[in-house]
Amino acid sequence: MKTRLALSMRLLLAAVPLLLAACGTFNAAAQAEQGAGAEFGRVWERWADSGGDIAAAVTWERKVGAGVTVAEIEDAFASVAAEDNVKMVGTLPLSKELQARSGKPEKFLKVYSYCDPETARAMVDFSPHMAAFLPCRITVLEKDDGLWLYTMNMDMLTKMGRKLPPELKPRVIRMRDTMWKMLERGSRGEF
């Protein structure tokens, strides 16, 4: 009888953390935007398909069309930024820096940063951790098969997180749409 009671107590104690974790998960899900579960499923699927590469799971990418140049990509980015009133706040020409350091040619690698300062401030006020994701970035990367574009999957922001305040949500969606347009139009060199 004592061993059954001891075993039951151990099982109950082992189950408590799982139940508490489930309560936290249900609470977070209740606070999330509509569509959070479906977006989480897409991120999870990309994570599994990539062999556990978390960066592959949480980004969007596009192969740049044949014959599209870096200058055309940059023109497309600038065109979208101007149309959507988003400020280019900097670039990080990594391949140039690496080439300067080594004296050897490097495959192209450059990061472009964009921001809507008012939306950035509002997001950081909503969640200070969002500061780690600022500004929005899009990267042009040369691989063996040509140029590629990479940016953060901003659907995670608009769908997986806590419900955004009504005055903030359209601004975040607008920024998400801007980055999506940069990815799409940049991959085609369309400006």
C-alpha positions in Angstrom: 0.0 0.0 0.0 2.8 2.4 0.9 4.6 1.7 -2.4 1.4 2.4 -4.4 0.9 5.6 -2.5 4.5 6.6 -3.0 4.3 5.8 -6.7 1.1 7.8 -7.1 2.7 10.8 -5.4 5.7 10.6 -7.7 3.4 10.4 -10.7 1.4 13.3 -9.5 4.5 15.4 -8.8 5.8 14.6 -12.2 2.5 15.6 -13.8 2.4 19.0 -12.1 5.0 20.7 -14.2 3.4 19.4 -17.4 0.0 20.7 -16.3 1.5 24.0 -15.4 3.2 24.2 -18.8 0.0 23.4 -20.5 -1.8 26.1 -18.6 0.8 28.6 -19.7 0.5 27.4 -23.3 -3.3 27.7 -23.2 -3.0 31.2 -21.7 -0.5 32.3 -24.3 -2.7 30.9 -27.1 -5.7 32.8 -25.7 -3.8 36.0 -25.9 -2.5 35.4 -29.5 -3.8 36.8 -32.7 -6.3 34.8 -34.8 -4.4 32.5 -37.1 -1.5 32.0 -34.6 -1.9 28.2 -34.6 -1.7 27.9 -38.4 1.3 30.2 -38.5 3.0 28.2 -35.7 2.3 25.1 -37.8 4.0 26.6 -40.9 7.0 27.7 -38.8 7.2 24.2 -37.2 7.0 22.6 -40.6 9.8 24.7 -42.0 11.9 24.0 -38.9 11.4 20.2 -39.4 11.9 20.3 -43.2 15.2 22.2 -42.7 16.6 19.7 -40.3 16.1 22.0 -37.3 17.5 25.2 -38.7 15.6 27.8 -36.7 16.7 30.6 -39.1 15.2 28.8 -42.0 12.0 28.4 -40.0 11.5 32.1 -39.2 12.5 33.7 -42.5 11.2 34.3 -46.0 13.4 33.9 -49.0 13.3 34.4 -52.7 15.6 33.3 -55.5 16.4 36.4 -57.6 15.4 35.9 -61.2 18.1 35.2 -63.8 19.7 38.3 -65.1 18.5 40.6 -62.3 21.5 42.6 -61.0 22.2 43.9 -57.5 21.6 47.5 -58.8 18.1 46.5 -60.0 17.4 44.8 -56.7 18.5 48.0 -54.9 16.3 50.1 -57.2 13.4 47.9 -56.4 14.0 48.2 -52.6 14.3 52.0 -53.0 11.1 52.2 -55.0 9.0 50.2 -52.5 10.5 52.3 -49.6 9.5 55.5 -51.3 6.0 54.3 -52.2 5.4 53.1 -48.7 7.1 56.0 -46.9 9.7 53.8 -45.2 13.1 55.1 -44.4 16.3 53.3 -45.4 18.4 53.6 -42.3 21.6 51.9 -43.4 23.4 49.1 -45.2 26.0 46.7 -44.1 28.2 45.7 -47.1 29.7 42.6 -45.5 31.3 41.1 -48.7 33.2 44.4 -49.3 34.4 44.4 -45.7 35.5 40.8 -45.9 37.3 41.4 -49.2 39.0 44.5 -47.8 40.3 42.4 -44.9 41.4 39.4 -46.8 42.3 40.9 -50.2 40.4 38.0 -51.8 37.1 38.2 -53.8 34.0 37.4 -51.9 30.5 36.4 -52.9 28.1 39.3 -52.6 26.5 39.7 -49.1 24.8 43.0 -48.1 22.2 43.8 -45.5 19.7 46.6 -46.1 17.9 48.2 -43.1 14.5 50.0 -43.2 12.4 51.6 -40.6 9.1 53.4 -40.0 10.2 55.2 -36.8 6.7 55.7 -35.4 5.8 52.1 -35.8 9.1 51.0 -34.4 8.5 53.1 -31.3 5.0 51.8 -30.9 6.1 48.2 -31.2 8.9 48.7 -28.6 6.4 50.3 -26.3 4.1 47.3 -26.8 7.0 44.8 -26.3 10.5 46.0 -25.4 11.9 42.7 -26.8 10.9 43.8 -30.2 13.9 46.2 -30.1 16.1 43.2 -30.9 14.3 42.9 -34.3 14.7 46.6 -35.3 15.2 47.8 -37.9 13.6 45.6 -40.5 16.3 44.0 -42.6 16.5 42.4 -46.0 19.7 40.7 -47.2 21.0 40.0 -50.6 23.2 36.9 -50.6 25.1 35.4 -53.5 25.2 31.6 -53.5 26.5 29.1 -56.0 23.2 29.2 -57.8 22.8 32.9 -57.9 21.4 35.8 -55.8 18.9 35.2 -53.0 16.9 37.6 -50.8 16.2 36.8 -47.1 14.1 38.7 -44.5 12.3 37.8 -41.3 8.9 36.1 -41.6 6.9 39.1 -40.4 3.7 36.9 -40.3 5.1 35.7 -37.0 4.7 39.3 -35.7 1.2 39.8 -37.0 -0.2 36.3 -36.3 1.8 34.5 -33.6 2.3 37.1 -31.0 0.0 38.7 -28.4 -2.9 40.6 -29.9 -1.7 43.9 -31.1 -3.6 47.0 -29.9 -6.1 48.1 -32.6 -4.2 51.3 -33.3 -0.9 49.4 -33.8 -2.0 46.4 -35.8 -2.6 48.2 -39.2 0.8 49.9 -38.9 2.6 46.6 -38.3 0.7 44.9 -41.1 1.7 47.8 -43.4 5.4 47.3 -42.5 5.0 43.6 -43.0 3.5 44.2 -46.5 6.3 46.6 -47.3 9.0 44.0 -46.5 7.0 41.4 -48.5 6.9 43.8 -51.5 10.6 44.4 -51.3 11.2 40.6 -51.3 8.9 40.0 -54.2 9.8 43.0 -56.4 13.5 42.8 -55.5 13.6 39.2 -56.7 12.3 40.3 -60.1 14.3 43.6 -60.2 11.0 45.4 -60.6 11.0 49.1 -59.7 
